[in-house]
Amino acid sequence: MRVTHRRRSAVVSALLLGMTLVAGCTASEASPPTNGPAIDVLPGKEASPSAQPQDTDPEPVVLTTARGRASSGTIAAGGGDAPYNYAPSLLLDRGKYRMWWCSQLGIANPPGDDILLAESTRIDGGFRGPDGRAATPVFSGRPGGFDGMHTCDPSVIRVGATYYLYYTGAAGDHALGNAIGLATSPDGRVWTRANSGKPIVGAARDVNNGNTYGAGQPSVLYLAGQFYLMFTDTTGEYTGHNGAGQFVLRSPDPNFQTNVQALAPGGFRDVTNTGERLRSIVDAFSADWMWVDSLAAFAIAHETQDGTTITFWDLNFRHQPYEPVLVPGVWREGPGLVRRPDGHAPVSRDDPCGTVSIDLVRATHQGRFGPSNLRHFGLDVVGFNACENEGRALLALDGFAMPSPQRTIDLVVDGTLVRIDRRSVAEKLAIRILDEPVPALAKAEVAARLKPGAEARRTPNRGVAFLIDDRLWPVNSEEVPALNSSAVLDMPEQEWDAYDSGPDLLGPPR
């Protein structure tokens, strides 16, 4: 299927590659946890990565943490006859927290695990389904398919206008029956199975360690034009003695049917199918992850004895740039990180260069039929400087604007600057306009200048874009051209497609 989100160009890919940091869908079979302590933010010591950094790699930086937090009780539940609630996936999407998780409701057929949806404007409670119930069942098994009985362990992202749901499916409770499927949606509620309803990842069957779970528990994010899929496969080579381990595939194809690469000891390697298990990045079940732009690192959330440990890896999984961080507290099943729609960490509006908020939801009670009692836990990582040099600042400030030397406004977009004459236009496009220029960006390239009255074009299936220097810069809103005193002229799709396209001026998904 076509991916219409065009934000991450070769510019951002080059910035990432050149970055050098200073400084049957049942609960997972991890070791039983103990009740965690009261919230006390401490650096984590519990990570157990499957590959250690080389001696020549820089020493991991110890991150400072602050503002530990936890909800006072359960924030969401399936309601009705739901016997369990676990494996959440959360997006901060257009001002709302949207949470999908695994449960089972009698009103959803066929009998088996279902994926539920609830939404709230706050993370600590108030979640309700779109239909007004405690939660709305939005995805269930399809009789006759690989997922005929169970659909569970959702991982949801939005790329452009399309939501992608990666999930564990099983036709029954038999051994090695779990596989990973994909569905798409225009709204996150009504889903259509992709890949002709067939699984995109199945059990590798490399080893027999007694754990017959198979492949599942996916977590997906979108970075620099690629879908990154992390998942469990208890039958894969390089798993632990109990089948624990997290493997990574990436592809520009959300179906993972073409141009697939698997993570190997030396980095990503081209593979002919999704069955290669060449390296595990963390010894865990039921993990979640996100890309943190301001830290230029992957953050992997997985359960350890005293809570959720956040383990960090650099872009190419060659070293761990930061010491792990622990989000302490009781748990009974894997965490779901609060992420922005593309699977990146939400950005701090107040301190984008020096603060990252890590918030997550996890099941905290083992009920008769499975884990339940979804609660929120979190902390802030503070005290670093993501804007100490140009490359890091361009990543961390994507979507932010600041005063320029010419009494205009510079908008950071896709690894470059766009100079905007009218502040009212910049205010509409930017996440926020900073009070002062960022010194590290004083010599950054200005890729384009948006002057008042600049031409704009529109086509029904492409939206609206400014025409600047023979490139179309999408804004997907006619309000922005109006603020810029720009006339919007209709353009045939064929003519639109003949132009080079700049990045979306509305910045990263929010």
N, C-alpha and C positions, 0 to 999 in steps of 0.2 A: 504494500500500500504506500501511497505517496506521503512523504512527510513535508508539510508546508512551512514549518518553522525554520527560518533561515538565519537565525541570529549568529551562530558560532561559525565564523569564517576562518580562513587560513590564518588571519591575523592573530586570533585568539589561540589557535593551535600552536603557532610559532611561539607566542608568549609562554604557553604552558611547557612546551618542549625546552625552551631556553631558560626556564626558571631555575635559579639556584637559591635555595633558602639559606639564610643566615639565622644563625640562632635556630496411606489411607488417611489421610489428613488428620492425624491425631497429634496431640501435644508432643513436642520434641523429646528425645530420649536423653537429655543432658542430665548431669548429676543433680540429685535433689538439692534445692537451695535451703538456706536457713533464713530466719527472719532477720532482716537488715536492721542497722541501727537507726536512730533518729537522723534526720538529714544533717549531715556535716560534710561540707565540701572538702574533699581531700584528693590529691593526685592518686590515680589508680595504680595498683601494683599487680593486678590480677591478669593482665593480658598474657596470652600464651601463643604468640605468633608461630606459624609453621616454618618460617624461614627467618633467620637472624640476619641483621645488617652485617655487611662486610667490615673488616677492621679499618678499611680506608674511608668508610663513610663518616660524615660528621656526627658528632655526639648528639643524641636526641635532646631537644630543648624541653625543659620542664615548664609547663604552662601554669599560669596563675589562674585560679578559679575563685568565683565569688557568687553570692546571691543564690545559694541552694534553695530549692523550693519543692513542694509536694502538695498535691490536692489533699483535702481533708478526708476524702472518701471516694467511692466509685463515681466516675464521671459519665459513664455510658453503659448501657446493657441492652440486650436484645428484647427484653420484656416478654410478656406472654409465657410460652412454655420453653423459652430458650434455656438449655441445660448448661451452657458454657459460653464464654466470650473471651477470645484471645486472638493473638497474631494480628494486631492492628497495623494499618498503613494510613498515614496522615499527611494531608497537604494543607498548607496555608494558601488558599486559593481565592483570589478576588475578595479578600477581606473576611473570609470565613474559614474556620477549621473544618475540614471534611475528613471523616474517618470511616474507613472500610475495615471490617474484621470478620473473623470466622465464628460462626455460631450454627444453630439449627432451629428452625421455626416450623411448626406443624402446618402453617398456612402456605409454606413453600414446598412444592413438589419437584422431584421425587424425594422420598425420605433420605436424609444424609446431610452432610455439611453444606451450609449455605454461606454466602458472603452478604453481609449487611452493610448499610450505609446510614450514618447519622451526621448532623452538622450543628455547629454552634459558632457564635461570635466570640466565645471565650474558651480557653483550653481547659479550665477547671470545672466545667459542667455545662448544663443547659443543652446537651446534645439531643436532637430529635431527628427522626427520619423525615425525608422530604414529604411524605404523606401524612405527617403529624403524629405517627406512632413513635414509640420509644426508638425504634430502628426499622428501616425498610429493607426487606430482602430484595437484592438487585441481581443476584447471580446464583444459579443452582445447577445441579447435575443435568446432563442431557442423556436420557436412556439410549443405550446403544453405542455411546461414545467412550473414549478413554476415561472421561470424567462422568460416567453415567450415574455414579452415586454421590461422590464427594467433590466439592469445590471449596478450597480453603486457602489460607496463607496468602491473602492478596498483597500485591505491591502495585501501586497506582502512580502514574505520572501523567502530566499533560504536556504535549509538544505541539505548539501551535494551537489549533482548534480541536485536536484529537486527544482523548484520554486513552491510555493503554493500561490494561489490567493483566498482569502476569500472576498466575495462580497455580496451586497444586491441585491436580485432578486425579481421581481414581475411580475405576469402574466398580470396585468392591473393596473388601478388606483383605484380599489375598496378598501374599508376599510379593515384593518388588512391583506392586501395582501403581505406585505413584509416578507421575510425570508432570512436566510443567506445560501449561497452556497459555494462550494469549487471546484476549478479547479487546475490542475497541468500542469507543462510545463518543458521541458529540457532547454529552453532558455529565458523564460519570455515573449515570443511573441506568440508562437503557443500553445494554451491551450486545454486541454481535461477535460471535466467535471468529477468530482469524485463522489463517493457515488451513482453511477448509475444515476446521474443527479438529485437526490433528495436533498432537503435542509437538512443541518446538524443542524440548529437551527431555530425554528419557534416561533411565538408569544405565550407567556405563557397564556394570557387571564385571568390573576389573578384578575385584577381590570379594571374598566371602568371609566377613568378620562376625557373622551372626546377627548383624543388624539389617533386616530386610526391608527397611523403609523405602529405599530407592531414591529418586530425584524429586526435589520439591523445595519448599520454603524460599521462593525467589525474592530477590530485592533488586530493583532496576533504577537506574538514573541515566540522564542524558547529558553528555559532555562533548563539546567540540565536534558535533555532528555524528556522534556514536552513541548507541545504546549499550550501556554496561550492565551486564546481568550477573549478579552474585547468587549462589544457590548451594543447597546441600545435596550431596549424593553419597549415601552411606556405602555404595558399592564402588566408588571411585578409588583409583590408585591415589596414594598419599593421604588417605583418611587416617584418623586415629584408630586406636585399637577398638573403640566402640562405634566407629563410623562417623565420628565428628570431623568436620572440615568445611571450608567454604571455598568454592571454585568460582572462577570469573571467565566469562565470555564477553566479547564485544563485537558489534557489527553496526554499520549504518542502516541495516535492514531490521526493523523491529521484530520481524518473524524469525530472525537468525537462520535464514535459509541461504543467504549469499554473503560473501565477503566476511566470513566469520573468522575471528582470531580467538585463541585460547591463551590464558596466562600461563607461562612456563617459567622455569627458574631464571632464564635470561631476559624475560620480558614477554611481550605478546608474540605469538607465532601463528602463521596462517594454518588453518585446519580445513579439512574437507567436510566435516560434519560437527555436530554439537556433542559428540560422545567422548571427546578427548578430555581427560582429567590429568593435567600436567603439573599442577601445583596448587596447594591449599594455602590461603593467606591468613587464616586464623582457625584455631582448634575450637570449634563451636558449632552448635545447632542454632536454627531459628534466629539468624542475625539480620540486621538492617544496616544500611549505609547511606551516606550522602557525600557530595563533593563540597568542600568548604573553600570558597574562592579566596577569602581573606587569609587563609592559612596555606593555600595552594596544596591541599592534601585531601585524600579520602579519609573519612571518619567512619569506622565500623563499630556499631553498637552490638555487643554480645554479652550474655549473662555470665557472671562469675560469682564466687561465693557470697560477696557482700553487696551485690547490686549489678548495675550495667556498666561494663567497662567500655570505654571508647578507645579503640586502637587506630593509630594513624599510619597511613602509607603515602609515599610520594606518588606522583603521576604514573611513573613506570614501575612501581612496586619494587624498587631497588633498595630503598632504605626507609626507615621509620623516622621522620623528621622531628617528632615530638614524643615525649613520654606519654603513656596512656593516662587517661583521666577516668575517675570513678564517679558514677552517679549512684549513690548508695541507696539502700532501702530494700524492702521485701519484694520478692518476685516469685512467680510460678511458671512463667513462659516468656518467650522472647519479646524484645521491645519493638515498638514502632516509633521512629524518629519523626518529629515535626519537620517537614521539608517544604520548600517552595515547589511549584508545579513541576519543574524539570528535575527534581530530586537533589537540588543543591540546598545548602543551609540557608535559612532565611537571613537576610542582611539586617544589620542594626541601623536603623534610621539615624540614631543619635550619635553613634560612634562606629562607622563602617570600617575604619582603619584599625580599631583596637578592641572590639568586642564581638564575640560570637555567642549566641544563645543556643544551648543544646537542651531541647525539651523532648520528652518521649513519654509514651504511654505503654504500660505493660500490665499483664494479668498478675494479680497479687494473692489469689486464694485458690487452693486446690479443692474444687467441689467434687461431688460424687461422680460426675460424668466428665469432668475436665476442668481446666483452668478458667477462672473468671475474675470478677471484680477489677475492671480496668481502671487504673489510677494514673495520674500525671506526676512525673518527676522531672526535675531540670536543674540547670546551673548555667552560669555564664563563664566563658573563657575570656580573660581580660589581660591587659598589660602588654600585649605584643604591638608591633608597628607594621601593619600591612602596607603602609604608604611610604616606606623608607626609600624605595627606588621606583623608577618609572614602570618597570614591568609588573611588579606586584601591585602598584597603585592602580594601573589600568584594569587589572583583574578585580581587585577589591571594590573599586568604585563604579563598576559597570551599572549604568542607569542613574548615577548621580551627576549633578552639574555644579559649576562653581563660576565665580567671576573670572573673566578673561582679561588679559592686559589691554584690550581695546575697548573696554567698557561695554562689552557684550557678555554673553554667557557661553561657557564651554560645557558641552554635554559629553560624558564618557559613554561611548557606545562601541561595543565589539572590538575593543582593544585600541581604539583611536578616539580623537576628539572631533566633535561637530560643533562649529561655532554658530551660535544663534543670536540674531540681532535683538529680538523682542523677548523681554523677560517673561511676559505672559505666555508665550509659546513654550519657553523652557520649563516654566512651572507646570504646564500641562503634560509635558513629556517626561520630566525627571521624577525619580523617587523623592528627591529633595534637592534644593539648591543650597550648597554649603555657604557659610558666611565668608570664608576666605579661600583664595586659591591654594592648591596643594603644591608645595615647592617642587616635589619630585616630578610633577607634570609640566614644569615651566618650558621644557623643550620638546614636549610630546608633539607628534605629528597632528596637524589639523587636516582631517581627511576631506572635509566639506564645510561650506558656509551656507547657512539658511538665511537668506535675506528676505525682507518684507516683499510680498507680492510674487515670490518664487512660484513657478508653474507647478501645478499638481494634476495628477491623472487618476482615473478611476475605471475599474472594470469589475463586473459583478462577482466573478470568482476569484479575484485577486485583492480586492479592497481599494484603498486609497494610498497614494504615494506622492512624495515630492519628486520632481524631476530636477536634479542638481548635477551639473557637469556630465550630462548624458548617462546618469545612473538614476534608477528609481529607488527611493528611500521610503519604505512602507511606514505608514502611521496608523492605518486601519481605523481612522476616525476623521469624519469631515469637520469636526469641531476645531481640530488643530489648524487645517488650512484656513478656516474662517478667521481664527485669531491672528493668522499671519497675513490676512488680506490677500489670500491666494485663490484665484479662480480654479475650480476643479472641472476638468474636461474629460469626457468619456473617451476611452481608448479600446480598440478591439484587443482581444486576448492575444492574438498572434503578434500584434505590434508590441504589446506589453512584454511578451516573452522574449522578444528580440533585444530588449535592453539588458544591460548588466544591472544587477540588483545590489543595492547597499543593504546594510543591516536594518532591522526594525528600530526606528527611532524611539519607540515606546520602551525600549530596554528589555531587561530580563523579565520572564513571566512573573506575575504577582497575583 
